[in-house]
Amino acid sequence: MKKILLVLYFCFNLTLSVFATDWKQIDDKLYIDIDSIESYSERYETGNTRKFSFWIKSLNDSSSYFTKIEKAYNKKIWYLLSKNIVDCNEKMIANKSFVIYDLKSQVIDSNEEYIYPGSWNSIVPDSIGELYYSNICTFEPVSKISVPKLSNLNNENGKPINWGPYMHNLEKRIKRNWNPPKDNASKRSVVIFRIGRDGRLLSIKIVKSSGSVSTDDAAKAAIEMTAPFAPLPVEFEGNSIDVEFTFDYNVFGSFGRNKIL
């Protein structure tokens, strides 16, 4: 029986990038980059602060705000990325930088500013700022699955196989069935399972426990509930593949970087 180990690493130790592969929609045409959220501090600060930086993608909603930008640059705008800082203790917000993109996703303009005391504005009730605050400063435990870019895996004769679409569909289906138990601490479960040529689940096991039986069971249950899977790609000549999933359940402050979903 021929086996290939496909590793889908669902965690957040990737290098910080503005261009995230997964966004959380928080309002109409407004998205937060869940991979960019991290603790923030200024040089002049002392003591315990709770500030976080994050990137926001704002799609052109034909509002007067975007209309003014288009007139200023004489170009059609697709979206705008902005880096913001939220102060959870003082309920204040500041803008750090922005990048403007045209319809071809080419950069039109960008700017980055130094954050000083006068940069901060109070968060107004029922405003976009309060929306950011509620998503970042509420300390609700959250969970996440994301799929990295996969390389082509070949048969023994060297014929390339594109596993990307198969794995993307697999991840989406498993994600819908993942319901981790609520907890006050971040947890990680690593599961390896075997898929037969016809899509049957042949075996499953926890290879790295989260330390919580209920969390590990939830990870296994997500896979078991998803089975049977789609048949393996017809161009693949083996009888089965082994797939590794890492399930992360994150709580603010538990790891060096904080995530939301």
C-alpha atoms as one frame of an Amber mdcrd trajectory, in Angstrom:
protein
   0.000   0.000   0.000   1.430   3.341  -1.073   1.145   6.215   1.383   1.923
   9.902   1.237   1.922  12.092   4.307   0.168  15.359   3.580   0.700  17.837
   6.377  -1.936  20.513   6.824  -0.637  22.689   9.619  -3.508  24.673  11.111
  -1.715  27.045  13.460  -0.346  30.565  13.644   3.432  30.430  13.727   3.710
  31.758  10.176   5.584  34.978   9.474   3.366  38.021   9.837   2.026  39.168
   6.490  -0.433  41.841   5.466  -1.689  39.572   2.723  -3.485  36.963   4.761
  -5.030  33.897   3.198  -7.970  34.010   5.540 -10.058  36.979   6.643 -12.871
  37.426   9.101 -15.757  39.516   7.829 -16.866  41.922  10.549 -19.132  44.174
   8.511 -20.351  44.678   4.967 -17.210  44.841   2.783 -15.014  45.082   5.891
 -12.582  42.329   6.928 -10.004  41.849   9.659  -6.744  40.004   9.007  -6.698
  37.379  11.738  -3.052  36.539  11.069  -1.884  40.081  11.745  -3.191  40.645
  15.274  -0.353  41.027  17.762   0.583  42.918  20.918   1.734  46.490  20.408
   3.711  48.905  22.557   5.408  52.258  22.112   8.899  53.177  23.184   7.790
  55.783  25.713   5.359  53.452  27.493   5.920  51.921  30.905   3.735  49.610
  32.931   1.102  47.143  31.843  -0.756  48.042  28.642  -3.176  46.129  26.459
  -2.693  47.366  22.923  -2.995  45.341  19.741  -2.157  46.102  16.125  -4.126
  44.603  13.246  -4.794  45.005   9.525  -8.196  45.809   8.048  -9.300  45.332
   4.431 -11.995  47.794   3.299 -13.587  46.977  -0.054 -14.841  49.878  -2.138
 -18.476  50.408  -1.138 -19.030  53.438  -3.378 -19.271  55.656  -0.319 -18.225
  59.311  -0.363 -14.994  58.279   1.372 -13.910  56.082  -1.548 -15.243  58.552
  -4.088 -12.957  61.242  -2.672  -9.973  58.905  -2.856 -10.740  58.024  -6.483
 -10.998  61.721  -7.389  -7.746  62.520  -5.606  -5.798  59.817  -7.462  -7.932
  59.810 -10.632  -8.133  56.014 -10.474 -10.698  53.393  -9.626 -10.136  51.853
  -6.190 -10.719  48.188  -5.388  -9.818  48.132  -1.689  -7.787  49.751   1.035
  -5.635  48.073   3.673  -5.072  49.928   6.923  -3.045  49.047   9.988  -4.704
  50.136  13.208  -3.837  50.101  16.900  -6.468  49.582  19.592  -5.917  50.370
  23.273  -8.151  47.951  25.155  -7.604  49.595  28.552  -8.362  53.157  27.494
 -10.756  52.261  24.670  -8.807  54.340  22.168  -7.806  53.733  18.557  -5.136
  55.042  16.187  -4.205  54.527  12.551  -0.647  53.377  11.827  -0.519  52.996
   8.041  -2.532  52.406   4.871  -2.146  50.941   1.380  -4.500  51.773  -1.515
  -5.071  49.281  -4.378  -6.551  49.736  -7.833  -8.786  47.285  -9.718  -5.718
  45.274 -10.800  -4.550  44.935  -7.185  -1.643  47.292  -7.888  -0.520  49.681
  -5.160  -1.595  53.265  -5.848  -0.226  54.816  -2.679   0.859  53.898   0.834
   1.864  55.674   4.015   3.095  54.825   7.505   3.005  57.176  10.458   4.691
  57.317  13.835   2.201  56.804  16.655   2.437  59.567  19.265   0.063  60.473
  22.157  -1.950  62.848  19.966  -2.648  60.122  17.402  -5.212  58.418  19.588
  -8.966  58.938  19.316 -11.687  57.792  21.684 -13.802  54.909  20.402 -17.309
  56.187  19.738 -20.296  53.898  20.477 -21.775  52.168  17.410 -18.774  53.151
  15.299 -16.288  51.146  13.234 -13.799  51.655  16.044 -16.143  49.950  18.488
 -16.495  47.092  16.010 -12.708  46.649  16.081 -12.697  46.891  19.864 -15.375
  44.219  20.272 -13.515  41.821  17.998 -10.117  42.264  19.630 -10.549  43.304
  23.264 -13.368  41.064  24.488 -11.093  38.130  25.363 -13.509  35.589  23.955
 -11.827  32.226  23.275 -11.645  31.485  19.572 -10.693  28.660  17.242  -9.117
  28.530  13.820  -8.273  26.236  10.933  -6.320  27.515   7.941  -4.668  25.757
   5.040  -1.135  26.581   3.892  -0.210  26.463   0.233   0.463  22.868  -0.740
   3.136  21.617  -3.104   2.356  19.145  -5.867   2.982  15.535  -4.866   4.016
  13.105  -7.570   3.429   9.459  -8.374   6.388   7.115  -8.548   6.695   7.806
 -12.288   7.149  11.506 -11.541   3.731  12.558 -12.840   2.713  15.691 -10.893
  -0.528  15.774  -8.905  -2.132  18.989  -7.730  -3.475  18.223  -4.248  -4.522
  21.823  -3.584  -8.211  21.627  -4.610  -8.698  18.285  -2.847  -7.151  19.516
   0.412  -8.961  22.841   0.285 -12.315  21.079  -0.006 -11.321  18.650   2.758
 -10.391  21.482   5.105 -13.649  23.352   4.463 -15.761  20.289   5.242 -13.858
  19.412   8.417 -13.996  23.017   9.612 -17.797  22.959   9.483 -17.842  19.961
  11.829 -15.285  21.231  14.341 -16.882  22.344  17.597 -14.166  22.611  20.286
 -15.303  22.904  23.891 -15.072  26.309  25.549 -11.997  26.783  27.705  -9.938
  29.527  29.328  -6.628  28.333  27.879  -5.297  27.809  24.358  -5.040  24.215
  23.219  -3.651  22.306  20.248  -4.482  18.815  19.017  -2.615  17.067  16.201
  -4.455  14.276  14.387  -3.322  11.913  11.644  -5.942  10.030   9.653  -5.850
   7.778   6.605  -8.091   8.205   3.569  -8.667   5.265   1.230  -8.858   5.575
  -2.538 -12.663   5.567  -2.412 -12.718   8.287   0.286 -13.332   6.020   3.267
 -11.801   6.893   6.629  -9.460   3.961   7.291  -7.865   5.049  10.565  -7.488
   8.023  12.884  -5.311   8.807  15.901  -4.167  11.693  18.075  -0.420  12.103
  17.633  -0.099  15.136  19.914  -2.628  15.644  22.668  -3.866  19.048  23.739
  -3.916  17.845  27.311  -7.697  17.889  27.269  -9.655  14.738  26.429 -12.692
  16.745  25.336 -10.617  18.944  23.013  -8.889  15.930  21.461 -12.229  14.160
  21.070 -13.689  17.232  19.337 -10.839  17.190  16.815 -11.354  13.492  16.083
 -15.119  13.946  15.911 -14.758  16.692  13.284 -12.914  14.254  11.039 -15.198
  11.301  11.736 -18.325  13.379  11.059 -16.874  14.573   7.745 -16.203  11.029
   6.468 -16.630   9.640   3.918 -14.430  12.047   2.015 -14.183  12.648  -1.715
 -12.389   9.862  -3.610  -8.681  10.487  -4.099  -7.701  12.192  -7.372  -7.875
   9.728 -10.260  -4.329  10.565 -11.334  -2.980   9.392  -7.958  -1.820   5.770
  -8.205  -1.653   4.886  -4.515  -4.292   3.160  -2.384  -4.385   5.666   0.481
  -2.915   8.853   1.911  -2.152   9.921   5.472  -3.248  13.455   6.339  -2.140
  15.427   9.382  -4.320  18.165  10.818  -3.311  20.515  13.628  -6.318  22.044
  15.400  -5.675  25.274  17.343  -8.046  26.717  19.929  -6.656  30.120  20.939
  -7.410  32.469  23.794  -6.004  35.995  23.949  -2.842  36.158  26.005  -2.208
  32.411  26.055   0.314  32.425  23.203   2.774  35.012  22.020   0.379  35.973
  19.232  -3.340  36.355  19.614  -5.923  35.165  17.120  -9.595  35.495  16.481
 -12.023  33.870  14.117
